[in-house]
Amino acid sequence: GRVRTAAGRCSRAMVLDSDSPKEQSVRVVVRVRPMNEKENKANTLPVVTGSTEKREVTLIRGVGQRQIRQVYHFDSVYTSYSTQCEVFETVRPLVHEVMQGFEATVFAYGQTGTGKTHTMEGEIVCEEKKGIIPRAVEAIFESLGEKGKYVSSAVSASYLEIYNEELSDLLTEAADERGVYNGRSSHADGAPKLSLVEDKGDGKRRGKGVYAHNLSEHEVCSAADVLGLIARAQERRRVGETRMNKHSSRSHCVFTLTVTTRETTSEGMTMESTGKLHLVDLAGSECAKTAAGSAAGGGSGAHAAHDARERERKNINQSLLTLGRVISTLRDAGGKDKARIPYRDSKLTKLLMDSLGGDGRTLMLACVSPSLHMLEETANTLLFASRAKNIQNRPTVQVDAQGLQLQQLQASMRALQEENADLGRRLAAASAAPRGFSSEHAARPSEPSPESAAPASDEAPGAVVAVESAAPFAAAWAGTSSSRGDAGRGAGIGGGAGGGAGGGGGPKPRGRH
């Protein structure tokens, strides 16, 4: 394969992860949130249960004798009793793989109000309630801090928002004046306009794939630096109140950490690798009847706000429907015909192209509610998650190609040195052997000896076999005796048991002709 180096230069290399399978399924984890205060006050019945041990979710429809139970199985299941720390343990292996040079994606999917943002971000100032993003950041810097493991390292962060199919940078200073909460243009006041660009590369280099052009990247030196950026981005992200969620995320957000490390191999070479961790918090799917904010009795301003919420809802649902079509197509096609997969129908799916059926490792976190009022949305989320389990990715590691080539050359040199040393030992043994050694040493262990290979008569084929078997020792044999004719007769090099070819006693064994 071909991989991209940290400096952006692309060259040919090998995939180091030889122990991993060529294809790897998308891992799917389900988290069932607890009943909220509003649902408890209304005495709402829970219709979804989860089992962490059995790794299954049960959906209950109907009552009494007409009750139907649907059971779904996933890679991991977390219930209302699971902690933020327990959920992160599912993500920790991906963090380890990012340190090895892989590209990994974690994205949270589910209806609005099911705890996606709480799971992904949480409260970064509270140790117990920290979400996946701050915990992943801390784990990366803990790994970088291991003494003697890395020669050098560099980490950069970016935060992208997709709102109404428009891209925004949550970490730029201009974002403070974009009109985050009043719906003004996200590219006002001179902020650089972002766009998705696909770099396919050419015959000499591998392209960058799909990336956000003009998206800023901020170098960070510690977990505290990253948490400060996250806090800033949380203040700028678009949120709004709906009937289902008082603080509903109205946009998709992608937080990316790029980790470049250099370490010394056992052969003394320096290996450079670049890994990326994408943490995606998707806006929640919404039903028009239950999610829309109230617009009645508020005049033109209320109606304008209602229209804005409706536009947001339609764009959110459209992008999530496209995501569902991509996953269904990948499942049905088995990832063979990517030309027909509708990645480009939305900016979200285009950005996730490498994560869904591409060359990265992916974990999907589906968040559901146990409430009866959200039964249909929960069923759709579980069906969506079940389909995602069948997607196959081909993870590849991104390392410095020069280092890999040097490692290959070193391995070839070691093999040649061992071969030369073995030949030297055999030559030394041949030169030190007494006269008549040929019957024991002239033939290699895997070949028959000259006596067994030679026919009983003095025909020429017997001499040919003997000469070929003794060829590696010709130089050593030349100096073992001044009476090479006698040695030829004694060892039978010239012509088998009767030795007509070696019986002349001349200056050279006749078998060499």
C-alpha positions in Angstrom: 0.0 0.0 0.0 1.0 3.7 0.0 0.8 5.8 3.1 1.1 9.5 3.9 3.9 10.8 6.0 3.5 13.4 8.7 4.9 16.2 6.5 2.2 15.5 3.9 4.6 13.8 1.4 3.4 10.5 0.2 5.4 7.5 -0.8 5.2 3.7 -1.0 5.3 1.6 2.1 4.1 -1.6 3.7 1.3 -2.1 6.2 3.0 -2.9 9.6 -0.2 -4.4 11.1 0.4 -7.9 9.8 -1.4 -9.5 12.7 -4.7 -7.7 12.0 -7.1 -9.0 9.3 -7.3 -7.3 6.0 -10.9 -6.5 6.7 -12.4 -5.4 10.0 -16.1 -4.9 10.8 -17.4 -1.6 12.2 -17.7 -2.1 16.0 -21.2 -1.1 17.3 -21.9 -0.2 20.9 -25.3 0.7 22.4 -25.9 2.8 25.4 -29.4 3.0 27.0 -29.8 6.2 29.0 -31.8 6.3 32.3 -35.4 7.7 32.4 -35.3 11.5 32.8 -37.2 13.6 35.2 -39.9 14.5 32.8 -40.6 10.9 32.0 -40.6 9.9 35.6 -43.1 12.6 36.5 -45.4 11.4 33.7 -45.1 7.8 34.9 -43.8 6.8 31.4 -43.3 3.0 31.0 -39.7 1.8 30.1 -39.9 -0.5 27.1 -36.2 -1.0 26.4 -33.8 -3.1 28.6 -30.1 -3.8 28.2 -27.7 -6.5 29.4 -24.0 -5.7 29.6 -23.1 -9.3 30.3 -25.1 -10.8 27.4 -24.4 -7.7 25.2 -28.0 -7.5 24.1 -30.8 -5.0 24.0 -34.5 -6.0 24.3 -37.3 -3.9 22.8 -40.8 -4.7 24.1 -43.9 -4.0 22.0 -47.5 -4.4 23.1 -48.9 -5.6 26.4 -50.2 -8.8 27.9 -50.5 -11.8 25.6 -49.8 -9.7 22.6 -46.5 -8.6 23.9 -43.6 -9.0 21.4 -39.9 -8.9 22.4 -37.2 -8.1 19.9 -33.6 -8.8 20.9 -30.6 -7.2 19.3 -27.0 -8.2 19.8 -24.0 -5.9 19.7 -20.3 -5.7 20.4 -21.0 -4.0 23.8 -24.1 -2.8 25.6 -24.2 -0.2 28.4 -27.2 0.5 30.6 -28.4 3.3 32.8 -26.1 2.1 35.5 -22.9 2.3 33.3 -20.5 5.1 34.1 -18.7 7.4 31.7 -15.4 5.6 32.5 -16.9 2.2 31.6 -18.1 3.5 28.2 -14.7 5.0 27.5 -13.0 1.6 28.0 -14.6 0.6 24.7 -12.8 3.4 22.9 -9.4 3.0 24.6 -8.2 0.3 22.1 -8.8 2.8 19.3 -6.6 5.3 21.1 -3.8 2.8 21.3 -4.1 2.1 17.6 -4.0 5.8 16.8 -0.6 5.9 18.5 0.5 3.2 16.1 -0.4 5.2 13.1 -4.0 4.2 12.3 -6.9 6.5 11.5 -9.9 5.9 13.8 -13.4 7.3 14.1 -15.9 7.2 16.9 -19.4 8.6 16.1 -22.5 8.9 18.3 -25.9 8.3 16.7 -29.4 8.5 18.0 -32.5 10.5 18.5 -32.3 13.9 20.1 -32.3 13.7 23.8 -30.7 10.3 24.1 -27.4 11.4 25.6 -25.1 11.6 22.6 -23.4 14.9 23.6 -23.2 13.8 27.2 -21.5 10.6 26.1 -19.1 12.3 23.7 -18.2 15.5 25.6 -19.8 15.3 29.1 -18.6 17.9 31.7 -14.9 18.4 31.1 -14.4 20.0 34.5 -15.9 17.0 36.4 -13.8 13.9 36.6 -16.8 11.6 37.0 -18.8 13.1 34.1 -16.1 13.6 31.5 -17.0 12.2 28.2 -15.1 10.2 25.5 -13.4 13.3 24.0 -11.6 14.6 27.1 -10.8 11.1 28.3 -9.3 10.2 24.9 -7.2 13.4 25.0 -5.8 12.5 28.4 -5.1 8.9 27.3 -3.1 10.1 24.3 -0.9 12.5 26.3 -0.4 9.8 29.0 0.9 7.5 26.2 3.1 10.3 24.9 4.5 10.8 28.4 5.9 7.3 28.7 9.6 7.6 29.4 11.9 6.5 26.6 9.2 5.4 24.2 9.2 8.2 21.7 12.0 10.3 20.4 9.7 13.2 19.6 5.9 13.9 19.2 3.5 16.5 18.0 -0.3 16.8 18.5 -2.7 19.1 16.7 -6.5 19.6 17.1 -9.3 20.8 14.9 -13.1 21.2 15.4 -15.5 21.2 12.5 -19.2 22.0 12.6 -21.8 21.1 9.9 -24.9 23.2 10.3 -27.6 23.3 7.6 -25.1 21.8 5.2 -22.6 24.7 5.8 -19.2 24.2 7.3 -17.8 26.2 10.2 -14.6 26.2 12.2 -15.3 26.2 15.9 -11.7 27.1 16.9 -11.2 30.3 14.9 -11.5 33.7 16.6 -13.8 34.8 13.8 -16.3 32.2 15.1 -17.2 34.6 18.0 -18.7 37.0 15.5 -20.5 34.6 13.2 -23.9 34.9 14.8 -23.8 31.5 16.3 -27.1 31.8 18.1 -29.1 34.1 15.8 -28.7 32.3 12.4 -26.5 34.8 10.6 -24.0 33.7 8.0 -21.3 31.5 9.3 -18.7 33.1 7.0 -19.2 36.7 7.8 -16.6 39.2 9.0 -13.8 37.8 6.9 -13.8 34.3 8.2 -12.3 31.9 5.6 -15.0 29.9 3.9 -14.6 26.1 4.4 -15.2 23.6 1.7 -14.8 19.8 1.4 -12.1 18.9 -1.1 -11.2 15.4 -2.3 -7.5 14.8 -3.1 -7.2 11.5 -4.9 -3.5 11.9 -5.5 -1.7 10.6 -8.6 0.6 7.8 -9.6 3.5 9.0 -7.4 1.6 9.9 -4.2 -1.4 9.1 -2.3 -4.0 11.8 -1.9 -5.3 13.2 1.4 -8.8 11.9 0.7 -11.7 14.1 1.7 -10.8 17.0 4.0 -12.1 20.4 5.0 -10.1 23.1 3.1 -9.2 26.1 5.3 -10.0 24.3 8.5 -7.5 25.5 11.2 -5.3 23.1 13.1 -4.0 24.1 16.5 -0.8 22.6 18.0 -1.3 21.5 21.6 1.3 20.5 24.2 -0.8 19.1 26.9 -4.3 17.7 27.7 -5.1 21.0 29.4 -4.5 22.9 26.1 -6.9 20.6 24.3 -9.6 20.8 27.0 -9.4 24.6 26.7 -10.1 24.4 23.0 -13.0 22.0 23.6 -14.5 24.4 26.2 -14.2 27.3 23.7 -15.9 25.2 21.0 -18.8 24.1 23.3 -19.7 27.8 23.7 -19.8 28.4 20.0 -21.7 25.2 18.9 -25.3 25.8 17.8 -27.8 24.5 20.3 -31.6 25.1 20.5 -34.6 24.1 22.6 -37.1 21.6 21.3 -40.0 19.8 23.0 -37.8 16.8 23.4 -34.5 18.4 24.5 -33.9 21.7 26.2 -30.3 21.8 24.9 -30.6 20.1 21.6 -27.5 20.1 19.3 -28.5 21.6 16.0 -25.4 20.6 14.1 -23.0 17.7 13.5 -19.5 18.2 15.0 -16.2 16.5 14.2 -13.3 16.9 16.6 -10.0 15.6 15.2 -6.7 14.9 16.9 -3.6 14.3 14.7 -0.8 12.6 16.5 2.7 12.3 15.0 5.4 10.3 16.8 9.0 9.3 16.2 10.5 6.3 17.9 13.7 4.3 17.6 13.4 0.7 16.5 15.5 -2.2 17.8 17.8 -1.8 14.7 18.5 1.8 15.6 16.3 3.3 12.9 13.9 6.1 13.5 10.3 5.3 12.6 7.7 8.1 12.1 4.0 7.5 12.2 0.9 9.7 12.0 -2.4 8.7 13.5 -5.8 10.5 13.5 -8.7 10.2 15.9 -12.0 11.6 14.7 -14.7 12.0 17.4 -18.1 12.8 15.9 -21.1 14.0 17.7 -24.1 13.8 15.3 -27.2 15.9 15.7 -30.2 13.8 16.8 -32.8 12.6 14.4 -36.2 14.2 15.1 -39.9 13.5 14.5 -41.8 16.6 13.2 -44.7 16.0 15.5 -42.7 15.8 18.7 -39.5 17.8 18.2 -40.6 21.1 16.9 -40.5 24.1 19.1 -43.7 26.0 19.9 -44.5 28.8 17.5 -48.1 29.6 18.5 -49.0 32.9 20.0 -45.6 34.5 19.6 -46.1 36.8 16.6 -43.7 37.1 13.6 -40.6 36.5 15.7 -41.9 33.2 17.0 -42.9 32.1 13.6 -39.4 33.0 12.2 -37.8 31.0 15.0 -40.2 28.1 14.2 -39.3 28.2 10.5 -35.6 28.2 11.4 -36.1 25.1 13.6 -37.9 23.4 10.8 -35.2 24.1 8.4 -32.6 22.7 10.9 -34.7 19.6 11.5 -35.1 18.9 7.8 -31.4 19.3 7.1 -30.5 17.1 10.1 -32.9 14.4 9.1 -31.8 14.5 5.5 -28.1 14.1 6.3 -28.9 11.2 8.7 -31.1 9.5 6.1 -28.2 9.7 3.6 -26.0 8.2 6.3 -28.5 5.4 6.6 -28.6 4.8 2.8 -24.8 4.7 2.8 -24.7 2.1 5.5 -27.5 0.0 3.9 -25.7 0.1 0.5 -22.4 -0.9 2.1 -24.0 -3.8 3.8 -25.8 -5.0 0.6 -22.8 -4.5 -1.7 -20.2 -5.8 0.8 -18.0 -2.8 0.1 -17.2 -4.1 -3.4 -18.7 -1.4 -5.6 -17.9 1.9 -3.9 -18.8 3.9 -7.1 -22.5 3.3 -6.4 -22.5 4.3 -2.7 -24.1 7.7 -2.2 -21.3 9.3 -0.1 -21.6 12.7 -2.0 -25.3 13.2 -1.3 -24.4 15.0 2.0 -21.4 16.7 3.4 -21.5 14.5 6.5 -21.3 11.2 4.6 -18.7 12.6 2.2 -16.5 13.5 5.2 -17.0 10.0 6.7 -16.1 8.3 3.5 -12.9 6.8 4.9 -14.6 5.8 8.1 -17.4 3.8 6.4 -16.0 1.1 4.2 -12.6 2.9 3.9 -9.2 2.4 5.4 -9.8 3.5 9.0 -11.1 1.8 12.2 -14.6 2.8 13.2 -16.7 2.5 16.3 -20.4 3.5 16.3 -22.0 4.4 19.5 -25.8 4.2 19.3 -27.7 6.0 22.1 -31.3 5.1 22.8 -34.1 6.0 25.3 -36.0 3.4 27.3 -39.2 5.6 27.1 -42.4 4.3 25.5 -42.9 7.7 23.8 -39.7 7.1 21.9 -40.3 3.5 20.9 -40.4 4.0 17.2 -37.2 6.2 17.1 -35.5 3.7 19.4 -36.4 0.8 17.1 -35.1 2.7 14.1 -31.8 3.4 15.9 -31.3 -0.3 16.8 -32.0 -1.3 13.2 -29.6 1.3 12.0 -26.9 0.0 14.4 -27.5 -3.6 13.4 -26.9 -2.8 9.7 -23.7 -0.9 10.6 -22.2 -4.1 12.1 -21.9 -5.6 8.6 -19.7 -2.8 7.2 -16.2 -3.9 6.4 -13.2 -1.5 6.6 -9.6 -2.2 5.5 -7.5 -0.4 8.1 -4.0 0.7 7.0 -1.3 2.3 9.1 0.3 5.6 8.2 4.0 5.5 8.8 7.1 7.0 7.2 7.8 5.0 4.1 11.6 5.7 4.2 11.8 4.0 7.6 10.0 1.0 6.3 12.2 0.7 3.2 15.3 0.9 5.4 13.9 -1.8 7.6 13.4 -4.0 4.6 17.0 -3.4 3.4 18.3 -4.1 6.9 16.4 -7.4 7.0 17.8 -8.4 3.6 21.3 -7.5 4.7 21.0 -9.6 7.8 19.8 -12.6 5.7 22.8 -12.2 3.3 25.2 -11.9 6.2 23.9 -15.1 7.8 24.2 -16.9 4.4 27.8 -15.7 3.9 28.7 -16.7 7.5 27.2 -20.2 6.9 29.2 -20.6 3.7 32.4 -19.4 5.4 31.9 -22.0 8.2 31.4 -24.8 5.6 34.5 -23.7 3.7 36.6 -23.6 6.8 35.4 -27.1 7.8 36.2 -28.3 4.3 39.8 -26.9 4.4 40.5 -28.4 7.8 39.1 -31.9 6.9 41.6 -34.8 6.4 42.2 -36.5 3.1 39.3 -38.5 1.8 36.7 -36.1 3.3 34.7 -35.9 0.0 32.7 -39.0 0.7 31.5 -37.4 3.9 31.5 -33.7 3.2 31.4 -33.1 -0.6 27.6 -33.6 -0.8 25.2 -31.4 1.1 23.0 -32.9 3.7 19.9 -32.7 1.5 21.7 -34.4 -1.5 22.8 -38.0 -1.8 26.5 -38.7 -1.4 28.6 -39.1 -4.6 29.0 -42.8 -3.9 25.2 -43.4 -3.6 24.5 -41.1 -6.6 27.2 -42.6 -8.9 26.3 -45.7 -10.9 28.3 -48.9 -10.5 29.9 -48.6 -13.9 32.4 -45.9 -15.0 29.9 -44.0 -17.1 30.1 -40.2 -17.4 26.9 -39.3 -15.5 28.5 -40.5 -12.3 31.4 -38.1 -12.7 29.0 -35.2 -13.4 27.0 -35.8 -10.2 30.2 -35.9 -8.1 31.7 -32.8 -9.6 28.4 -30.8 -9.1 28.2 -31.9 -5.5 31.8 -30.9 -4.8 31.7 -27.6 -6.6 31.4 -25.4 -3.5 34.5 -26.9 -2.1 36.7 -26.6 -5.3 38.7 -23.6 -4.0 39.3 -25.2 -0.6 40.2 -28.5 -2.1 42.8 -27.0 -4.3 45.1 -26.2 -1.3 44.6 -29.3 0.8 47.3 -31.4 -0.7 50.1 -31.1 -3.3 49.3 -34.7 -4.4 45.9 -33.8 -5.8 45.9 -36.9 -8.0 46.3 -39.2 -5.0 43.5 -37.3 -3.2 41.4 -37.7 -6.3 42.0 -41.4 -6.3 41.4 -41.8 -2.6 38.2 -39.7 -2.5 36.7 -40.9 -5.7 36.2 -37.4 -7.1 37.3 -38.3 -10.6 35.2 -41.3 -11.4 33.3 -43.4 -8.8 34.5 -46.6 -7.2 36.8 -47.8 -9.9 38.2 -44.3 -10.5 39.4 -44.3 -14.1 39.0 -40.5 -14.3 41.1 -39.8 -11.2 43.8 -42.4 -11.5 46.3 -40.6 -13.7 48.2 -38.9 -10.8 48.6 -35.7 -12.8 48.7 -32.2 -11.5 44.8 -31.8 -11.6 41.9 -34.1 -10.9 40.3 -35.0 -14.2 36.9 -34.6 -12.7 37.2 -30.8 -12.9 37.2 -30.9 -16.7 
